[in-house]
Amino acid sequence: MVNIRDISVKCGHCGTYQTLAAYQRRGEWNVYTYECENDRCDPAVTRTLIEVPREIDEFARRDPEWRGGGRHGAQGGDSDA
Ligand SMILES: [Zn+2]
């Protein structure tokens, strides 16, 4: 099992840890979007998408209602652009 909370995401640009900003489901994957929370990085450029297979995603199973089941994710990182 993987718990996204056990994973730290560090930005290669500014060197600080990114924070979890969005979550969405995509097929058999849970997609977590991490962004820098400072004025040094443009989130549109430095955001990180982490994809976890749903079967081993412990965090999503524990909090299935988090962020309204993922609709919030449409706000960030929804497209592949
Ligand atoms: Zn950064």
PDB file of the backbone (N, CA, C, O) and the ligand in Angstrom, with CONECT records:
HET     ZN  A 101       1
ATOM      1  N   MET A   1       0.825  -1.197   0.000  1.00  0.00           N
ATOM      2  CA  MET A   1       0.000   0.000   0.000  1.00  0.00           C
ATOM      3  C   MET A   1       0.865   1.255   0.000  1.00  0.00           C
ATOM      4  O   MET A   1       1.963   1.285   0.555  1.00  0.00           O
ATOM      5  N   VAL A   2       0.332   2.277  -0.637  1.00  0.00           N
ATOM      6  CA  VAL A   2       1.025   3.558  -0.675  1.00  0.00           C
ATOM      7  C   VAL A   2       0.135   4.622  -0.042  1.00  0.00           C
ATOM      8  O   VAL A   2      -1.046   4.732  -0.372  1.00  0.00           O
ATOM      9  N   ASN A   3       0.705   5.396   0.859  1.00  0.00           N
ATOM     10  CA  ASN A   3      -0.027   6.524   1.424  1.00  0.00           C
ATOM     11  C   ASN A   3       0.668   7.793   0.958  1.00  0.00           C
ATOM     12  O   ASN A   3       1.836   8.030   1.267  1.00  0.00           O
ATOM     13  N   ILE A   4      -0.056   8.590   0.225  1.00  0.00           N
ATOM     14  CA  ILE A   4       0.530   9.788  -0.366  1.00  0.00           C
ATOM     15  C   ILE A   4       1.113  10.719   0.688  1.00  0.00           C
ATOM     16  O   ILE A   4       2.006  11.518   0.407  1.00  0.00           O
ATOM     17  N   ARG A   5       0.595  10.603   1.900  1.00  0.00           N
ATOM     18  CA  ARG A   5       1.085  11.460   2.981  1.00  0.00           C
ATOM     19  C   ARG A   5       2.489  11.055   3.439  1.00  0.00           C
ATOM     20  O   ARG A   5       3.161  11.809   4.142  1.00  0.00           O
ATOM     21  N   ASP A   6       2.918   9.874   3.040  1.00  0.00           N
ATOM     22  CA  ASP A   6       4.265   9.436   3.408  1.00  0.00           C
ATOM     23  C   ASP A   6       5.303   9.893   2.392  1.00  0.00           C
ATOM     24  O   ASP A   6       6.504   9.696   2.574  1.00  0.00           O
ATOM     25  N   ILE A   7       4.823  10.499   1.337  1.00  0.00           N
ATOM     26  CA  ILE A   7       5.710  10.916   0.259  1.00  0.00           C
ATOM     27  C   ILE A   7       5.900  12.427   0.309  1.00  0.00           C
ATOM     28  O   ILE A   7       4.933  13.185   0.386  1.00  0.00           O
ATOM     29  N   SER A   8       7.146  12.849   0.264  1.00  0.00           N
ATOM     30  CA  SER A   8       7.399  14.280   0.208  1.00  0.00           C
ATOM     31  C   SER A   8       7.814  14.646  -1.206  1.00  0.00           C
ATOM     32  O   SER A   8       8.563  13.923  -1.863  1.00  0.00           O
ATOM     33  N   VAL A   9       7.311  15.778  -1.655  1.00  0.00           N
ATOM     34  CA  VAL A   9       7.577  16.235  -3.012  1.00  0.00           C
ATOM     35  C   VAL A   9       8.355  17.533  -2.945  1.00  0.00           C
ATOM     36  O   VAL A   9       7.874  18.544  -2.433  1.00  0.00           O
ATOM     37  N   LYS A  10       9.548  17.485  -3.464  1.00  0.00           N
ATOM     38  CA  LYS A  10      10.399  18.657  -3.405  1.00  0.00           C
ATOM     39  C   LYS A  10      10.570  19.240  -4.803  1.00  0.00           C
ATOM     40  O   LYS A  10      10.785  18.515  -5.774  1.00  0.00           O
ATOM     41  N   CYS A  11      10.473  20.545  -4.883  1.00  0.00           N
ATOM     42  CA  CYS A  11      10.598  21.216  -6.172  1.00  0.00           C
ATOM     43  C   CYS A  11      12.061  21.318  -6.588  1.00  0.00           C
ATOM     44  O   CYS A  11      12.909  21.756  -5.810  1.00  0.00           O
ATOM     45  N   GLY A  12      12.345  20.910  -7.813  1.00  0.00           N
ATOM     46  CA  GLY A  12      13.707  20.986  -8.313  1.00  0.00           C
ATOM     47  C   GLY A  12      14.112  22.394  -8.708  1.00  0.00           C
ATOM     48  O   GLY A  12      15.280  22.663  -8.989  1.00  0.00           O
ATOM     49  N   HIS A  13      13.139  23.285  -8.727  1.00  0.00           N
ATOM     50  CA  HIS A  13      13.424  24.655  -9.143  1.00  0.00           C
ATOM     51  C   HIS A  13      13.762  25.547  -7.957  1.00  0.00           C
ATOM     52  O   HIS A  13      14.793  26.218  -7.951  1.00  0.00           O
ATOM     53  N   CYS A  14      12.888  25.551  -6.952  1.00  0.00           N
ATOM     54  CA  CYS A  14      13.103  26.446  -5.816  1.00  0.00           C
ATOM     55  C   CYS A  14      13.643  25.711  -4.590  1.00  0.00           C
ATOM     56  O   CYS A  14      14.115  26.339  -3.642  1.00  0.00           O
ATOM     57  N   GLY A  15      13.569  24.374  -4.613  1.00  0.00           N
ATOM     58  CA  GLY A  15      14.163  23.600  -3.538  1.00  0.00           C
ATOM     59  C   GLY A  15      13.321  23.475  -2.284  1.00  0.00           C
ATOM     60  O   GLY A  15      13.807  22.983  -1.266  1.00  0.00           O
ATOM     61  N   THR A  16      12.068  23.910  -2.333  1.00  0.00           N
ATOM     62  CA  THR A  16      11.196  23.757  -1.173  1.00  0.00           C
ATOM     63  C   THR A  16      10.189  22.632  -1.431  1.00  0.00           C
ATOM     64  O   THR A  16       9.990  22.198  -2.566  1.00  0.00           O
ATOM     65  N   TYR A  17       9.569  22.182  -0.355  1.00  0.00           N
ATOM     66  CA  TYR A  17       8.600  21.109  -0.486  1.00  0.00           C
ATOM     67  C   TYR A  17       7.287  21.641  -1.034  1.00  0.00           C
ATOM     68  O   TYR A  17       6.792  22.688  -0.615  1.00  0.00           O
ATOM     69  N   GLN A  18       6.743  20.901  -1.970  1.00  0.00           N
ATOM     70  CA  GLN A  18       5.464  21.294  -2.544  1.00  0.00           C
ATOM     71  C   GLN A  18       4.328  20.752  -1.691  1.00  0.00           C
ATOM     72  O   GLN A  18       4.485  19.763  -0.975  1.00  0.00           O
ATOM     73  N   THR A  19       3.183  21.417  -1.779  1.00  0.00           N
ATOM     74  CA  THR A  19       2.031  21.003  -0.983  1.00  0.00           C
ATOM     75  C   THR A  19       0.940  20.428  -1.882  1.00  0.00           C
ATOM     76  O   THR A  19       0.814  20.777  -3.055  1.00  0.00           O
ATOM     77  N   LEU A  20       0.167  19.544  -1.289  1.00  0.00           N
ATOM     78  CA  LEU A  20      -0.909  18.898  -2.034  1.00  0.00           C
ATOM     79  C   LEU A  20      -2.010  19.908  -2.332  1.00  0.00           C
ATOM     80  O   LEU A  20      -2.608  20.470  -1.415  1.00  0.00           O
ATOM     81  N   ALA A  21      -2.275  20.135  -3.607  1.00  0.00           N
ATOM     82  CA  ALA A  21      -3.212  21.182  -3.996  1.00  0.00           C
ATOM     83  C   ALA A  21      -4.501  20.629  -4.595  1.00  0.00           C
ATOM     84  O   ALA A  21      -5.545  21.277  -4.527  1.00  0.00           O
ATOM     85  N   ALA A  22      -4.434  19.451  -5.172  1.00  0.00           N
ATOM     86  CA  ALA A  22      -5.625  18.918  -5.829  1.00  0.00           C
ATOM     87  C   ALA A  22      -5.548  17.402  -5.929  1.00  0.00           C
ATOM     88  O   ALA A  22      -4.473  16.805  -5.854  1.00  0.00           O
ATOM     89  N   TYR A  23      -6.720  16.797  -6.101  1.00  0.00           N
ATOM     90  CA  TYR A  23      -6.808  15.349  -6.225  1.00  0.00           C
ATOM     91  C   TYR A  23      -7.901  15.024  -7.229  1.00  0.00           C
ATOM     92  O   TYR A  23      -8.966  15.641  -7.218  1.00  0.00           O
ATOM     93  N   GLN A  24      -7.641  14.069  -8.087  1.00  0.00           N
ATOM     94  CA  GLN A  24      -8.680  13.656  -9.019  1.00  0.00           C
ATOM     95  C   GLN A  24      -8.507  12.189  -9.372  1.00  0.00           C
ATOM     96  O   GLN A  24      -7.407  11.642  -9.295  1.00  0.00           O
ATOM     97  N   ARG A  25      -9.589  11.572  -9.755  1.00  0.00           N
ATOM     98  CA  ARG A  25      -9.521  10.194 -10.222  1.00  0.00           C
ATOM     99  C   ARG A  25      -9.422  10.187 -11.730  1.00  0.00           C
ATOM    100  O   ARG A  25     -10.082  10.962 -12.423  1.00  0.00           O
ATOM    101  N   ARG A  26      -8.590   9.300 -12.220  1.00  0.00           N
ATOM    102  CA  ARG A  26      -8.505   9.140 -13.672  1.00  0.00           C
ATOM    103  C   ARG A  26      -8.389   7.648 -13.955  1.00  0.00           C
ATOM    104  O   ARG A  26      -7.306   7.067 -13.879  1.00  0.00           O
ATOM    105  N   GLY A  27      -9.519   7.044 -14.282  1.00  0.00           N
ATOM    106  CA  GLY A  27      -9.527   5.612 -14.540  1.00  0.00           C
ATOM    107  C   GLY A  27      -9.087   4.848 -13.305  1.00  0.00           C
ATOM    108  O   GLY A  27      -9.664   5.014 -12.231  1.00  0.00           O
ATOM    109  N   GLU A  28      -8.077   4.018 -13.450  1.00  0.00           N
ATOM    110  CA  GLU A  28      -7.592   3.202 -12.344  1.00  0.00           C
ATOM    111  C   GLU A  28      -6.550   3.917 -11.512  1.00  0.00           C
ATOM    112  O   GLU A  28      -5.913   3.318 -10.645  1.00  0.00           O
ATOM    113  N   TRP A  29      -6.377   5.215 -11.783  1.00  0.00           N
ATOM    114  CA  TRP A  29      -5.342   5.969 -11.091  1.00  0.00           C
ATOM    115  C   TRP A  29      -5.928   7.092 -10.251  1.00  0.00           C
ATOM    116  O   TRP A  29      -6.940   7.693 -10.610  1.00  0.00           O
ATOM    117  N   ASN A  30      -5.285   7.361  -9.142  1.00  0.00           N
ATOM    118  CA  ASN A  30      -5.564   8.573  -8.375  1.00  0.00           C
ATOM    119  C   ASN A  30      -4.432   9.550  -8.658  1.00  0.00           C
ATOM    120  O   ASN A  30      -3.257   9.218  -8.501  1.00  0.00           O
ATOM    121  N   VAL A  31      -4.789  10.731  -9.068  1.00  0.00           N
ATOM    122  CA  VAL A  31      -3.791  11.712  -9.459  1.00  0.00           C
ATOM    123  C   VAL A  31      -3.743  12.840  -8.430  1.00  0.00           C
ATOM    124  O   VAL A  31      -4.732  13.537  -8.202  1.00  0.00           O
ATOM    125  N   TYR A  32      -2.588  13.000  -7.822  1.00  0.00           N
ATOM    126  CA  TYR A  32      -2.384  14.044  -6.819  1.00  0.00           C
ATOM    127  C   TYR A  32      -1.536  15.147  -7.428  1.00  0.00           C
ATOM    128  O   TYR A  32      -0.496  14.890  -8.034  1.00  0.00           O
ATOM    129  N   THR A  33      -1.992  16.368  -7.258  1.00  0.00           N
ATOM    130  CA  THR A  33      -1.275  17.516  -7.807  1.00  0.00           C
ATOM    131  C   THR A  33      -0.604  18.297  -6.687  1.00  0.00           C
ATOM    132  O   THR A  33      -1.257  18.724  -5.735  1.00  0.00           O
ATOM    133  N   TYR A  34       0.692  18.476  -6.809  1.00  0.00           N
ATOM    134  CA  TYR A  34       1.466  19.228  -5.825  1.00  0.00           C
ATOM    135  C   TYR A  34       1.946  20.532  -6.457  1.00  0.00           C
ATOM    136  O   TYR A  34       2.339  20.570  -7.623  1.00  0.00           O
ATOM    137  N   GLU A  35       1.904  21.595  -5.661  1.00  0.00           N
ATOM    138  CA  GLU A  35       2.337  22.891  -6.164  1.00  0.00           C
ATOM    139  C   GLU A  35       3.223  23.598  -5.149  1.00  0.00           C
ATOM    140  O   GLU A  35       3.138  23.345  -3.947  1.00  0.00           O
ATOM    141  N   CYS A  36       4.063  24.479  -5.644  1.00  0.00           N
ATOM    142  CA  CYS A  36       4.862  25.329  -4.772  1.00  0.00           C
ATOM    143  C   CYS A  36       3.959  26.414  -4.193  1.00  0.00           C
ATOM    144  O   CYS A  36       3.107  26.971  -4.885  1.00  0.00           O
ATOM    145  N   GLU A  37       4.161  26.697  -2.924  1.00  0.00           N
ATOM    146  CA  GLU A  37       3.390  27.773  -2.308  1.00  0.00           C
ATOM    147  C   GLU A  37       4.325  28.916  -1.945  1.00  0.00           C
ATOM    148  O   GLU A  37       4.525  29.219  -0.769  1.00  0.00           O
ATOM    149  N   ASN A  38       4.875  29.522  -2.929  1.00  0.00           N
ATOM    150  CA  ASN A  38       5.721  30.683  -2.697  1.00  0.00           C
ATOM    151  C   ASN A  38       5.670  31.559  -3.947  1.00  0.00           C
ATOM    152  O   ASN A  38       5.026  31.205  -4.934  1.00  0.00           O
ATOM    153  N   ASP A  39       6.336  32.679  -3.898  1.00  0.00           N
ATOM    154  CA  ASP A  39       6.279  33.584  -5.043  1.00  0.00           C
ATOM    155  C   ASP A  39       7.486  33.415  -5.970  1.00  0.00           C
ATOM    156  O   ASP A  39       7.719  34.224  -6.868  1.00  0.00           O
ATOM    157  N   ARG A  40       8.241  32.351  -5.730  1.00  0.00           N
ATOM    158  CA  ARG A  40       9.387  32.118  -6.592  1.00  0.00           C
ATOM    159  C   ARG A  40       9.042  31.244  -7.793  1.00  0.00           C
ATOM    160  O   ARG A  40       9.675  31.323  -8.845  1.00  0.00           O
ATOM    161  N   CYS A  41       8.013  30.401  -7.607  1.00  0.00           N
ATOM    162  CA  CYS A  41       7.648  29.493  -8.683  1.00  0.00           C
ATOM    163  C   CYS A  41       6.245  29.780  -9.193  1.00  0.00           C
ATOM    164  O   CYS A  41       5.341  30.130  -8.434  1.00  0.00           O
ATOM    165  N   ASP A  42       6.092  29.621 -10.498  1.00  0.00           N
ATOM    166  CA  ASP A  42       4.769  29.684 -11.091  1.00  0.00           C
ATOM    167  C   ASP A  42       4.191  28.266 -11.046  1.00  0.00           C
ATOM    168  O   ASP A  42       4.724  27.361 -11.688  1.00  0.00           O
ATOM    169  N   PRO A  43       3.110  28.068 -10.293  1.00  0.00           N
ATOM    170  CA  PRO A  43       2.558  26.718 -10.163  1.00  0.00           C
ATOM    171  C   PRO A  43       2.252  26.063 -11.501  1.00  0.00           C
ATOM    172  O   PRO A  43       2.339  24.842 -11.633  1.00  0.00           O
ATOM    173  N   ALA A  44       1.895  26.865 -12.487  1.00  0.00           N
ATOM    174  CA  ALA A  44       1.570  26.312 -13.796  1.00  0.00           C
ATOM    175  C   ALA A  44       2.779  25.659 -14.445  1.00  0.00           C
ATOM    176  O   ALA A  44       2.639  24.810 -15.326  1.00  0.00           O
ATOM    177  N   VAL A  45       3.967  26.059 -14.006  1.00  0.00           N
ATOM    178  CA  VAL A  45       5.195  25.541 -14.601  1.00  0.00           C
ATOM    179  C   VAL A  45       5.797  24.422 -13.762  1.00  0.00           C
ATOM    180  O   VAL A  45       6.332  23.452 -14.299  1.00  0.00           O
ATOM    181  N   THR A  46       5.708  24.562 -12.443  1.00  0.00           N
ATOM    182  CA  THR A  46       6.433  23.644 -11.566  1.00  0.00           C
ATOM    183  C   THR A  46       5.557  22.590 -10.902  1.00  0.00           C
ATOM    184  O   THR A  46       6.063  21.748 -10.160  1.00  0.00           O
ATOM    185  N   ARG A  47       4.269  22.623 -11.152  1.00  0.00           N
ATOM    186  CA  ARG A  47       3.404  21.663 -10.451  1.00  0.00           C
ATOM    187  C   ARG A  47       3.776  20.225 -10.815  1.00  0.00           C
ATOM    188  O   ARG A  47       4.226  19.924 -11.921  1.00  0.00           O
ATOM    189  N   THR A  48       3.567  19.361  -9.832  1.00  0.00           N
ATOM    190  CA  THR A  48       3.923  17.959  -9.983  1.00  0.00           C
ATOM    191  C   THR A  48       2.677  17.105  -9.878  1.00  0.00           C
ATOM    192  O   THR A  48       1.850  17.296  -8.986  1.00  0.00           O
ATOM    193  N   LEU A  49       2.550  16.166 -10.792  1.00  0.00           N
ATOM    194  CA  LEU A  49       1.427  15.233 -10.738  1.00  0.00           C
ATOM    195  C   LEU A  49       1.954  13.850 -10.345  1.00  0.00           C
ATOM    196  O   LEU A  49       2.840  13.296 -10.997  1.00  0.00           O
ATOM    197  N   ILE A  50       1.391  13.312  -9.273  1.00  0.00           N
ATOM    198  CA  ILE A  50       1.783  11.983  -8.825  1.00  0.00           C
ATOM    199  C   ILE A  50       0.604  11.043  -9.003  1.00  0.00           C
ATOM    200  O   ILE A  50      -0.488  11.287  -8.489  1.00  0.00           O
ATOM    201  N   GLU A  51       0.839   9.971  -9.737  1.00  0.00           N
ATOM    202  CA  GLU A  51      -0.233   9.026 -10.030  1.00  0.00           C
ATOM    203  C   GLU A  51      -0.030   7.744  -9.222  1.00  0.00           C
ATOM    204  O   GLU A  51       1.025   7.111  -9.275  1.00  0.00           O
ATOM    205  N   VAL A  52      -1.069   7.384  -8.477  1.00  0.00           N
ATOM    206  CA  VAL A  52      -1.008   6.180  -7.645  1.00  0.00           C
ATOM    207  C   VAL A  52      -2.108   5.221  -8.080  1.00  0.00           C
ATOM    208  O   VAL A  52      -3.269   5.619  -8.175  1.00  0.00           O
ATOM    209  N   PRO A  53      -1.764   3.971  -8.346  1.00  0.00           N
ATOM    210  CA  PRO A  53      -2.813   2.997  -8.694  1.00  0.00           C
ATOM    211  C   PRO A  53      -3.839   2.899  -7.570  1.00  0.00           C
ATOM    212  O   PRO A  53      -3.472   2.810  -6.398  1.00  0.00           O
ATOM    213  N   ARG A  54      -5.104   2.915  -7.918  1.00  0.00           N
ATOM    214  CA  ARG A  54      -6.160   2.950  -6.908  1.00  0.00           C
ATOM    215  C   ARG A  54      -6.108   1.771  -5.947  1.00  0.00           C
ATOM    216  O   ARG A  54      -6.450   1.907  -4.772  1.00  0.00           O
ATOM    217  N   GLU A  55      -5.676   0.604  -6.450  1.00  0.00           N
ATOM    218  CA  GLU A  55      -5.687  -0.592  -5.597  1.00  0.00           C
ATOM    219  C   GLU A  55      -4.737  -0.472  -4.412  1.00  0.00           C
ATOM    220  O   GLU A  55      -4.958  -1.085  -3.368  1.00  0.00           O
ATOM    221  N   ILE A  56      -3.685   0.314  -4.576  1.00  0.00           N
ATOM    222  CA  ILE A  56      -2.694   0.397  -3.498  1.00  0.00           C
ATOM    223  C   ILE A  56      -2.701   1.764  -2.830  1.00  0.00           C
ATOM    224  O   ILE A  56      -1.802   2.078  -2.050  1.00  0.00           O
ATOM    225  N   ASP A  57      -3.719   2.589  -3.133  1.00  0.00           N
ATOM    226  CA  ASP A  57      -3.746   3.935  -2.579  1.00  0.00           C
ATOM    227  C   ASP A  57      -4.449   3.942  -1.225  1.00  0.00           C
ATOM    228  O   ASP A  57      -5.675   4.015  -1.146  1.00  0.00           O
ATOM    229  N   GLU A  58      -3.666   3.866  -0.182  1.00  0.00           N
ATOM    230  CA  GLU A  58      -4.217   3.801   1.167  1.00  0.00           C
ATOM    231  C   GLU A  58      -4.876   5.111   1.573  1.00  0.00           C
ATOM    232  O   GLU A  58      -5.896   5.109   2.263  1.00  0.00           O
ATOM    233  N   PHE A  59      -4.302   6.218   1.152  1.00  0.00           N
ATOM    234  CA  PHE A  59      -4.817   7.525   1.561  1.00  0.00           C
ATOM    235  C   PHE A  59      -6.222   7.766   1.018  1.00  0.00           C
ATOM    236  O   PHE A  59      -7.099   8.226   1.749  1.00  0.00           O
ATOM    237  N   ALA A  60      -6.439   7.464  -0.241  1.00  0.00           N
ATOM    238  CA  ALA A  60      -7.745   7.694  -0.852  1.00  0.00           C
ATOM    239  C   ALA A  60      -8.802   6.777  -0.251  1.00  0.00           C
ATOM    240  O   ALA A  60      -9.969   7.154  -0.147  1.00  0.00           O
ATOM    241  N   ARG A  61      -8.395   5.571   0.146  1.00  0.00           N
ATOM    242  CA  ARG A  61      -9.351   4.648   0.753  1.00  0.00           C
ATOM    243  C   ARG A  61      -9.769   5.133   2.126  1.00  0.00           C
ATOM    244  O   ARG A  61     -10.916   4.965   2.540  1.00  0.00           O
ATOM    245  N   ARG A  62      -8.819   5.738   2.824  1.00  0.00           N
ATOM    246  CA  ARG A  62      -9.098   6.189   4.177  1.00  0.00           C
ATOM    247  C   ARG A  62      -9.968   7.438   4.170  1.00  0.00           C
ATOM    248  O   ARG A  62     -10.797   7.631   5.059  1.00  0.00           O
ATOM    249  N   ASP A  63      -9.775   8.289   3.159  1.00  0.00           N
ATOM    250  CA  ASP A  63     -10.530   9.535   3.076  1.00  0.00           C
ATOM    251  C   ASP A  63     -11.209   9.666   1.708  1.00  0.00           C
ATOM    252  O   ASP A  63     -10.854  10.543   0.921  1.00  0.00           O
ATOM    253  N   PRO A  64     -12.164   8.813   1.431  1.00  0.00           N
ATOM    254  CA  PRO A  64     -12.788   8.815   0.105  1.00  0.00           C
ATOM    255  C   PRO A  64     -13.551  10.088  -0.197  1.00  0.00           C
ATOM    256  O   PRO A  64     -13.789  10.414  -1.360  1.00  0.00           O
ATOM    257  N   GLU A  65     -13.940  10.818   0.859  1.00  0.00           N
ATOM    258  CA  GLU A  65     -14.727  12.035   0.637  1.00  0.00           C
ATOM    259  C   GLU A  65     -13.865  13.275   0.530  1.00  0.00           C
ATOM    260  O   GLU A  65     -14.370  14.389   0.390  1.00  0.00           O
ATOM    261  N   TRP A  66     -12.558  13.070   0.598  1.00  0.00           N
ATOM    262  CA  TRP A  66     -11.670  14.226   0.609  1.00  0.00           C
ATOM    263  C   TRP A  66     -11.819  15.061  -0.655  1.00  0.00           C
ATOM    264  O   TRP A  66     -11.845  14.536  -1.768  1.00  0.00           O
ATOM    265  N   ARG A  67     -11.915  16.358  -0.461  1.00  0.00           N
ATOM    266  CA  ARG A  67     -12.050  17.302  -1.576  1.00  0.00           C
ATOM    267  C   ARG A  67     -13.209  16.928  -2.496  1.00  0.00           C
ATOM    268  O   ARG A  67     -13.107  17.018  -3.719  1.00  0.00           O
ATOM    269  N   GLY A  68     -14.306  16.510  -1.884  1.00  0.00           N
ATOM    270  CA  GLY A  68     -15.504  16.246  -2.659  1.00  0.00           C
ATOM    271  C   GLY A  68     -15.337  15.139  -3.672  1.00  0.00           C
ATOM    272  O   GLY A  68     -15.934  15.179  -4.748  1.00  0.00           O
ATOM    273  N   GLY A  69     -14.540  14.162  -3.341  1.00  0.00           N
ATOM    274  CA  GLY A  69     -14.377  13.018  -4.228  1.00  0.00           C
ATOM    275  C   GLY A  69     -13.578  13.318  -5.468  1.00  0.00           C
ATOM    276  O   GLY A  69     -13.569  12.516  -6.402  1.00  0.00           O
ATOM    277  N   GLY A  70     -12.913  14.442  -5.505  1.00  0.00           N
ATOM    278  CA  GLY A  70     -11.988  14.695  -6.598  1.00  0.00           C
ATOM    279  C   GLY A  70     -12.419  15.776  -7.565  1.00  0.00           C
ATOM    280  O   GLY A  70     -11.647  16.149  -8.448  1.00  0.00           O
ATOM    281  N   ARG A  71     -13.628  16.292  -7.424  1.00  0.00           N
ATOM    282  CA  ARG A  71     -14.062  17.333  -8.368  1.00  0.00           C
ATOM    283  C   ARG A  71     -13.153  18.548  -8.300  1.00  0.00           C
ATOM    284  O   ARG A  71     -12.951  19.258  -9.286  1.00  0.00           O
ATOM    285  N   HIS A  72     -12.617  18.763  -7.123  1.00  0.00           N
ATOM    286  CA  HIS A  72     -11.731  19.893  -6.943  1.00  0.00           C
ATOM    287  C   HIS A  72     -10.538  19.831  -7.892  1.00  0.00           C
ATOM    288  O   HIS A  72      -9.975  20.858  -8.271  1.00  0.00           O
ATOM    289  N   GLY A  73     -10.165  18.615  -8.267  1.00  0.00           N
ATOM    290  CA  GLY A  73      -8.992  18.430  -9.117  1.00  0.00           C
ATOM    291  C   GLY A  73      -9.119  19.075 -10.475  1.00  0.00           C
ATOM    292  O   GLY A  73      -8.115  19.311 -11.148  1.00  0.00           O
ATOM    293  N   ALA A  74     -10.344  19.365 -10.891  1.00  0.00           N
ATOM    294  CA  ALA A  74     -10.536  19.978 -12.203  1.00  0.00           C
ATOM    295  C   ALA A  74      -9.892  21.358 -12.260  1.00  0.00           C
ATOM    296  O   ALA A  74      -9.638  21.912 -13.329  1.00  0.00           O
ATOM    297  N   GLN A  75      -9.637  21.890 -11.064  1.00  0.00           N
ATOM    298  CA  GLN A  75      -9.084  23.241 -11.009  1.00  0.00           C
ATOM    299  C   GLN A  75      -7.606  23.275 -11.402  1.00  0.00           C
ATOM    300  O   GLN A  75      -7.127  24.259 -11.966  1.00  0.00           O
ATOM    301  N   GLY A  76      -6.904  22.208 -11.103  1.00  0.00           N
ATOM    302  CA  GLY A  76      -5.472  22.229 -11.405  1.00  0.00           C
ATOM    303  C   GLY A  76      -5.006  20.940 -12.037  1.00  0.00           C
ATOM    304  O   GLY A  76      -5.366  19.853 -11.587  1.00  0.00           O
ATOM    305  N   GLY A  77      -4.210  21.058 -13.073  1.00  0.00           N
ATOM    306  CA  GLY A  77      -3.619  19.892 -13.685  1.00  0.00           C
ATOM    307  C   GLY A  77      -4.601  18.980 -14.370  1.00  0.00           C
ATOM    308  O   GLY A  77      -4.349  17.783 -14.506  1.00  0.00           O
ATOM    309  N   ASP A  78      -5.710  19.522 -14.799  1.00  0.00           N
ATOM    310  CA  ASP A  78      -6.735  18.693 -15.415  1.00  0.00           C
ATOM    311  C   ASP A  78      -6.338  18.253 -16.824  1.00  0.00           C
ATOM    312  O   ASP A  78      -6.651  17.142 -17.252  1.00  0.00           O
ATOM    313  N   SER A  79      -5.650  19.133 -17.532  1.00  0.00           N
ATOM    314  CA  SER A  79      -5.253  18.801 -18.892  1.00  0.00           C
ATOM    315  C   SER A  79      -3.790  18.376 -18.924  1.00  0.00           C
ATOM    316  O   SER A  79      -3.057  18.560 -17.952  1.00  0.00           O
ATOM    317  N   ASP A  80      -3.389  17.826 -20.011  1.00  0.00           N
ATOM    318  CA  ASP A  80      -1.999  17.395 -20.166  1.00  0.00           C
ATOM    319  C   ASP A  80      -1.138  18.501 -20.759  1.00  0.00           C
ATOM    320  O   ASP A  80       0.045  18.289 -21.023  1.00  0.00           O
ATOM    321  N   ALA A  81      -1.714  19.669 -20.970  1.00  0.00           N
ATOM    322  CA  ALA A  81      -0.993  20.760 -21.610  1.00  0.00           C
ATOM    323  C   ALA A  81       0.131  21.265 -20.734  1.00  0.00           C
ATOM    324  O   ALA A  81       0.847  22.189 -21.121  1.00  0.00           O
TER     325      ALA A  81
HETATM  326 ZN    ZN A 101       9.274  25.558  -6.732  1.00  0.00          ZN2+
END
